[in-house]
Amino acid sequence: MFQRQLSLRLAVCSALLTLATTAAAQVAPAPVAPTTATATAVQPALPAQLQDFDAYMADTLKTFKVPGIAVAIVKDGKVVLARGYGVRELGKPGKVDADTLFAIASNTKAFTAAALQMLADQGKLDMDGRVIDYLPGFRMSDPYVTHEMRVRDLLAHRSGLSLGAGDLLYWPPTSYTTADVVKRLADVPIKNSFRGHYAYDNILFAVATEVIEKVSGQRYADYIRQHIFQPVGMDESLIDMTYLKPGMDAATGHAPYDFKDIKPVPPMAWLNDPGAGGIYASVNDLAKWMNVQLAGGKLPDGKQLFSEKSHREMWSMLTPIPIGKPSVPELAPLVPQFSGYGEGWFLSDYQGRKLAWHTGGWPGFVSRLTLVPGSDLGVVVLTNQESGAAFNAVTYRVLDAYLNPAHKTDWVAAYDKAVKKGEARADDSWAKHEAARDKNAKPSLPLSGYAGTYRDPWYGDILVSREGGKLRMRFSKTKQLVGTMTPWQHDTFIVRWDDRSLNADAFVNFALDDDGHVREMRIRPVSPLTDFSFDFQDLRPVPVKAADKQD
């Protein structure tokens, strides 16, 4: 989440070059003039490469079909730019400005890491302490991993879980609580060696959320608000969308329905894993956060939000990330010399400088926050459309302006080429499925033979029913995962979800036993562009006998 065109959907984040290849372009809004928030003391001096930044942003909005973007740049402790471009919602006049709230998704993870380190600074926990010492009921599916999992491991994507494992417990929104999610982790399969390699996850940040609440004695939302937002001065920021009120300066998310037409999507509250990605913030507030980070945790009044030791640990590599090849030659300059993950931060380099950065993906929103500690430079890009290409094109124009002023690369054109290549690859994938399909093959059973309740060890129940001569699938805890199943070939169907903004249609394969009854069901996404958080492939649903069914 990996990636479909939205770059990271929950949280989903991925490594730099993966993002470069998968952001999709959709229907463009008309370019809108930038707006500057008067509440922020914006410095007038911009480097030469940014003198035409407004025109560059107009090109970004048009090329990647993004309704609105907000950008803030900090340098040497000052805000040098904080502006909005475009509109908060297609078809409406409200403009994006530097105070507009966006879902920042997995950029929340840095706040969770900071909260844990602050508690460690106070002696209330040990980052190298066992998770079971703070949460005795914590369980992974492997006893050794359960025993050896440390608090620091929760933040580092090296647990042995597969990419996006367990995300269906909260994405799309489910009725499970955070406690339910953590409890069900015991049945999420571990597919890799513990601390063996990188695989992005969100579910262990639910565990981190519970650790914060247990140790601090406060709700996660209250702790973050009181101990981070207030000292930093992030007065506009909200823990999740449930705190949004009518009339607020807030962007509406937009998604490509059926990978095509851009339309607004309803706001989503992620209440059962808030530590992984729930915060709404403006670029004005995030400029303050960037300056605190670049100052090693020091607040404007000179006090430390977190210690310099904690800051070094958050920006120290815990998990190396393999470096891939660029999808198009134009992106070759972005290939880093090193890549890895610390505590809630990606770590890599560009133009000989270390970067600490993260991305975020949410229904209708994607974002990127990038810090260059050696140059006291930071840039954050918030968007209300699912285009990672847009935030990358903006980020690298800003970085070049300060780190590589002699070269002015058209990153919009480079990423547009990568987007089109990714879309072509997805088209080829579908064409191969079509070519391999036996169009004359019929299901082995009447449709009623596939109907029933299927239970997965970690997700729970998935219902297949016959309605009006068709099969319908419902994930029992996920209101949005409801769709119609149509025969594909043999005992394989395609489920097409009613909510076309999900872009997550899937193959559903039924395996039969010796007597011709369904033995098990397997599900996997149809398109390679589908977000990794739809981890259908990790499900192992089997039919539930009537006597075993639960409410």
C-alpha positions, 0 to 999 in steps of 0.5 A: 500500500504495494502500490496502486495508484494512490501511492499509499492508501492507509498507511500505507507507504512504500519505498521511494521508487515504488511510489514513483511507478504507481500514482495514477492520473485522473480527471483534471480540475481547472487550475486555481490561483494559489492562496496564502494564509495570513496567519503564517509569517511567510518569508519572501525570499525563494530560491531561483528554481521556485520563482515560477512555483505557481506555474509549476503547481498549476501544471501539477494539478492539471497533469495528475488531475488533483483538485487541490494541494497545499505546500509548506517549506521551512528553511533554517527554522523559518517558514519560507512558503505556505500556500494552497493551490486549487480547490477543496472540493471539485465543483465548489468554489472553496479554495485550498489555503495553508490552513486547510485540513487534510488527512495526513494518514501514515504521516501520523506514524511519526507522532506515534513514535514520538509519543513512545519516545517521550514516555521513554524519556520520562522513564515510563517505558523502555523502548527495548522492553518486551511488549508483553511486559506492558501488554500481557495479553499481546500475542503474535502467531509465533510464540518466539516472536511474541516473547521477543517483540520489543516496543521499538520493533512495533515501529520498524516494519520488521516483525515477519508479517507480510506487506499490509498484513491484517489491514482488512481488520480496519480498512475499509472501516470495520466494526472492530475496536482497537482491542479487537484488532490487537487480539486478532493479531494472534491469528494473522500469519507470519510469513517471514523471519523475525527482523529478517527484512522490511515489510510495511505494516499498520497493525503493529501501530495499533499495538503501539497505540495500546502501549501508549494508552496503558503507560500514559493512562490517557486515550491516544487522542488525548495524549497526542493532543496534550503532549504534542499538538499543544506544545508544538502549537499545532492548534488546527490539527485534529486526531481524526475526522470525527472532530471535523465540524461543518464549516471548517476549512477542510479538504474533501478527498477524491478518488478515481472511481473504476480507476478513471473518473475523479469523484469525492469520497466520504470522509473516513474515521479510522478509530481502531488503529489511530496510531497508524494514520488518523491525523488531520492537519494543515501545512501551517501546523506541519511547518511547526512540526517540521521545525521541531523535528529539524531542531532535534526536538527543541520547541520554540520556547527552548524546551525539548519535546523529546530528548536529542537521544530519542530524536537520534533513535527515531532517525536511526535505521532499524530495517534496511530496504532493498533499492529497486530500479527506476520504472523510467530512465527519467527517475534514475537520479532519485535512486538512493545510495541507502534506504531504510526505516527508523521509528516512524520514518523512512531514511534515504538520501538525495544529492548526497544529503540524508533524508528523513521522510514519510508518505501517507495514503487515505481514501481521497488523500495522499501526502508526503513530508520530507526533511533534510537535516543537514540543510535544515530544510523541510517540505510537506505536500498535502493533496486531496486526490490519490496521486503519489506522482503529484506529491513526489513531483512537487517534493523534488522540485523543492529539494532541487531548488535548495540542493541542486540549483544548477539543474532544473528537472521537469519532475511532472513530466518524469512522473507522468511518464512513470504513471502511464507506464504503470497504467499500461502494465496494469492493462497488460495484466488484464489482457493476460487474464483474458487470454488465459480464460476459458470462456466456455468453462462453467461453474462446477456447482449451481450458484447455491452450492457456493453460498454460505458463511466462510470463516477466516481465522483472523478476519472473521466471517465472510458471507456469500448469498444467492440474491436475485439469481446472482451471488453476493459477497459481504465481509461481515465487519466491513460495510463497504466490502459488499459486491456481486460475484460473476462467474469467470471460469470453472470455480473462479468468480470475480467480485465487483464491489458496489463501492467503485471508489475502492478499485479492489475487485478480486478473483474468488476461487473455490476449491472442492472436496472429493464429494463436490462440496466447497472445501475452502475459498481464496481471494486475490486482487484482480489489478496490480494497481489495487492498494496493498491494504486489501490483503485478500491473499492472506485470508484462508476462509473455510465453510462454517457448519450451521452449528458453528456459526456465531452471531 
